[in-house]
Amino acid sequence: MRVIKGEIFVWDAHLARLQQGLTAFGLACPQDLLPRCLEAAEEVAEDALLRLTLSGGVAPRGLMTSSERSPQVHIQAWPYHPATEPLVLRTLHWPLLGMARIAKFTADYAFTIRLLHQARHAGQIGENEQALFTLGDDLLCMETANILLLVNGEWLSPDSDALLPGVVRAALLESGALRACRCPVDWLQVCDAMAICNSGCFIRPVTVVNGRRLDVHAGRFAVLLDALRGRKGVPEDILCA
């Protein structure tokens, strides 16, 4: 997530998602996370990218019992640098069926990294391309972001339990600028524009998908930008072009 001049966009939503994930592991959420995050970000830049990770703590060999669980907090922060290269996507089958992602689990990252490595080694994904995951005949998400498609003048996003639970996506849905629905893979051939969103880049246009060049003019994304503009923790340049 971004920390911009001491502000985090909808921190409560990040915290709620974290608490949900910890509950699945029988862990309690520490109470002092926000000041620790802000302090870590302040040490590196006014506009920082932050990764907050909680582990179950240190335990002897074997499964950790409930009495041994004591969450340890790990915070990493870097100065934020916007991407400058065009975003090029290529569809790739997501093999975990519809497994729900109630939170961002480390195990999911490890699986994704291995899947991408194998796909690039097999020539399924080019070196300058990033994966757009599909599930059957439907679109799912990007590697670390939700996807948004402009179809017939309306911004739409895939609706599935297997999606990353994106905070920015949720804000766009709540504002009415975005609607969740089934998004067939075929829409990649007819959509007028496409973007990804997450709490790092906020809104980033997709330049090419499966070899098809898309419209990246800022006007295409006005509805999305207006839904976020002026809110705490949102950068002045929302569109990461």
Number of C-alpha atoms within 10 A of each C-alpha: 20 27 28 22 16 18 17 20 22 16 15 12 15 17 14 13 17 19 16 16 20 19 12 10 12 13 18 15 20 13 7 8 13 14 11 14 20 19 12 18 27 18 12 14 17 16 20 25 21 22 14 14 15 19 15 18 12 12 12 7 6 6 8 13 9 11 6 13 17 17 17 13 15 12 14 13 22 16 17 18 11 13 11 8 9 15 18 20 22 19 21 19 18 19 12 10 11 14 11 13 15 16 20 16 14 12 8 12 13 10 12 15 12 11 17 17 13 13 16 15 12 10 10 15 21 15 9 11 18 20 24 24 22 20 19 14 12 18 27 29 26 21 16 18 24 23 27 27 24 20 16 10 11 14 25 21 24 21 16 21 13 18 22 21 20 20 22 22 27 13 17 20 18 12 14 12 19 22 18 15 11 14 21 15 16 11 14 20 11 12 17 19 23 25 25 22 24 20 22 21 24 25 26 25 25 22 20 19 20 14 10 12 13 19 15 19 11 11 9 17 19 12 15 23 19 13 17 22 14 12 12 15 21 21 20 11 13 17 19 17 19
